[in-house]
Amino acid sequence: MPVSSEQESYPVAQFRKTYFEECAELLDALQSNLELLSSGQEDDETLHAIFRSVHSIKGGAGAFGCTDLVAFSHTFESLLDALRDHKIAASQEIKQLLLRASDALADIVNAARLEHQLPPNFAADTSAAMLDALQGAGQAFEVPAGSAAVETKSLSEQRYRIRFRPHTEMLKKANEPLLLIRQLRKLGVLSTEVDSSSLPALAALDPEAAYLNWTFTLDTAVPRGAVQDVFEFVEDDCDLDIELVEVAAGPVEAAPSDAGGAVATAVAAVSVAQSIRVDVDKVDRLVNLVGELVISQAMLTEQGLSLPADKYPQLIQGIEALAQSARELQESVMAIRAQPVKSVFARMPRIVRELAATLGKEVRIVTSGEMTEIDKTVIEQLNDPLTHMIRNALDHGIEPPAERAAAGKPRQGTIHLSAAQRSGRIVIEVSDDGRGINREKILAKARARGLVPAGANLSDDEVDDLIFLPAFSTADVISNISGRGVGMDVVKRNVQALGGRISVRSRFGQGSSFSLSLPLTLAVVDGMVVSVGGETFIIPLVAIVENLRPQVSEIHPVVGRGHVLALRGEYLPLVYLHRVFSISDAIGDPCRGIVIIVQSENAGRVGIVVDELLGQQQVVVKSLEANYEPVDGISGATILGNGRVALILDVARLHEIDIRGTAGRLPASEDSRTEPAKDMIHAA
Amino acid sequence: MTKRILAVDDSKTMRDMVSFTLKKAGFDVAEAEDGKAALNVLTGGKFDLIITDLNMPNMDGISLIKNVRAGSQHRAVPILILTTESDGAKKADGKAAGATGWLVKPFNPEQLIATVNRVCP
C-alpha cells in the first residue's frame, strides 16, 4: 500500500513489522511444504498451501512498495499457479527450481526487511528459469502493471445517455442501484427517468427480483471510461448502454468477459489452530510475575504450616487452593512460551542444500520430531549450535560421493535431525552416516598440541570429547566451511549456557551422532529439597529415580573412585555432596543419611548422598550467571518459602567433580573448584 | 448508526491495515482469519459489509461467499473481494460466486474507503 505521507497517523512502521513477522512464518511454511513436495507429496493441498504462502508474501510486498519482492514473487506465484492447475508437471527439475526460488525469495524478503539494496540481477537466473518453465508450458505471463494511470485529463462537457437495466442477479449480489445513481450524480448533472412498466402487482411481487430500469442523462466533463467505471461491479449483471449523445456513438464495447480459469477451491485440509499474536516481552513479563507469585505462595504455604490447623481451617484451605491455582497458572503460562522446534528445523534443509552444492557432496536431510515443543527462549538460542552441528556433519562427516561409493555406501549421504522429549528434557540429535571421527588422528593432534599428556590412556569416548576442547582447531578439523573461527567448544559453551549438554557418539567409517539435551524451560523446576549439614539444595525431580537408606553391607569402596552402592545387582557410584561442596557439619554416612539415585545423561545412574529429605517443591530458577557467576555443579539458585536461597544441583556434573576431587586429593582437602559454591552458600 | 464490517484475511498484515483504515473512518470492524472463522463471526452478529481475501486456508473466499449467499441472514449483505491485479480470472470467479465488488491489492486507504462507500448503503 503506497501510503501517502499525509497519512501521518497511519502506523506504517507497525504494519511493516507485522508483515515481515508474517513473512518469516510464510517462508517457513513454504519451505516445509516444498520439502513435502520434494519427498513426493504432490497432492492439491500441498500445492495450494505452497501457492498461498507466496501469494500472501506478494500481497503485502506491494503494500510496502518492495518492488523487487513484488516482481520476484509474482513470477514465482505464476509458476506455482500453473503448477497447481496442473498446467506444468511437478518434475524433479521444477521441484529443484522451486527450492531455489524459495531460497532466493527468503533472501529478497530479508533484504526488503533490512532495506538493503540487492545486487543487480539478483536471482536473475532463477527468475529466467521460472519464466522459461512458464513459457515452455504455453502459459501467458502478465507483467504486473504499475499503479494504473488514472485518466485525469479534463474534457469539455459532454452529454451521455445511459440505459441501465439491472438483472435480478445484480440484486442478489447486493449491488444497490441507488448507490450507482448517487455515484453517477457525483460525476456531473444527472437527470433520471425510471421505467416501472414491468413492476407487477404487489401480490405477485418478488421482493428479491429486479423490475425497474432507468435511463439517465449525464452532463459531465469526465471521459467515458469514468462513467463506465461506475458500473464496473455490475456490468455482467445488467444491460448497460452508454451513449455519447452529441457525437454519433458507436456500440458500447463489449465488457471483457473473462471466464477462463477454474474456480479456485483452495480449501486446504491443513487445519490451522486459532492463534493471537502477542509481544514476547508481554509474555516474559507474565512469566516473571508468575514466578514471583509462586515464590510468595511458597512463603505463605510455609507460614500456614506453622499455624494450628484446627484454629484456622479456612485459611489453611485457602492457602492450599492458592498453591494449586498458582501451579496451574504457572504451567499454563509456561505453555504459552512453548513452541515446536519446527521453526528452527525448517531452516536446516536450505543450509544442507547450499553447503552440499559448495562442497560437491550429495546429501539429504531427514528430520523427525519437529513438533516437539520447547520454551521459546531455548528455541531462539538453538539456531546457532544446530547450524554449526549440521555444517560440521556435512563438512567433516559426509564423504564425497566417489569416496562413499568406494566404501560401499550410497553416494548420497544422509543427515538425520531429530527432536524428542525425554524425561523432562528435550533431546536433539544430529547424526550422519559419514566417515565418523578418526580417533587416531584426533589423538595425534591433541598430543602434538599438548592437550593430552603423552602417556595418558584415553577411552574412545574421552577421545571423542576432545573435539569439544577450546583451541582444538587443526587444519584437518577446521575448514573454511564449518570453521569460520567457531569450534565445537563454542557450541558446547552455548549449549551449556542453556542448561544443556552435548555429547558425541561415533563409529569410525559409519558415522557420528551429536546429541543435545536441553531443559524444556529455563524458568521453573520441580525439585526435591534436601539438606546437607546446614545447607539446603534442590535436586531436579526429573533426574531422581528413587531414594533409599542403604545397609552398610551394600556400600563398597572402589580404588580411586570413592564408593559404590550395590543396588539390585548393579553398582552405582556414590557422590558425597558434603565433599563436593566442602560442608563440614554433614552426616556424611549414606547408611545414616539418604541416598538419592539420579539419572544423568553422561554418567548413567549415580547415588547422591545427603543428610535428609525436606520435601518436594516447585521452584523458580534464578540464574547464577546473571546474579553471581557460574559455579560448577550448580545449575541455578532459587528462593525458598522461608526466604532463604537454595542452590539447584546440576546432577550430571556432580559425579565428575567428585571423581576429580577424590582421584586427585584426599576427601578432607578443600577443592578449590568448589570454593565459589561455598562462598555462595554462606553469602546466602 | 455505525456500520459494521467484517474483514476476512489470513494475513494479519492485511487485516491490520484494513481494520485500522476503516476504524479510523468511523466503521466498526471485526476480523476473521479464514472463511470458517468468518462464518462463525457472522452467526454472532449483524454486519453491513464483508471484505474478504480469496486465498485462505480452511475455507477460501469463494466458498465463504457461496455460503453467505446461500441463505444466511447475511445473504443480502455486500461482499467485497480482495484480489491482485493479475487475478482477472479470480475477479470473475468471485463475481460468479456472488461478490458485490472487488478491491485490487495493493490499495491505499482512500481507495479502500471509496470502495466501501460505493457498495455499502
Interface residues (C-beta under 8 A of the other chain):
Chain A: M1 P2 V3 S4 Q7 S9 Y10 P11 Q14 F15 T18 Y19 E21 E22 A49 F51 R52 H55 S56 K58 G59 G60 G62 A63 H74 S78 E142 P144 A145 K172 K173 A174 N175 E176 L178 L179 Q183 E208 E232 F233 D236 D237 S257 D258 A259 G260 G261 V263 A264 T265 A266 V267 A268 V270 S271 V272 Q274 R277
Chain B: D10 S11 K12 T13 M14 D16 M17 F20 T21 K24 E33 D34 A37 D53 L54 N55 M56 P57 N58 M59 D60 I62 S63 R69 R75 A76 V77 P78 I79 L82 T84 E85 S86 G88 A89 K90 K91 A92 D93 K95 A96 A97 G98 A99 T100 G101 W102 K105 P106 F107 N108 P109 R118 V119 P121
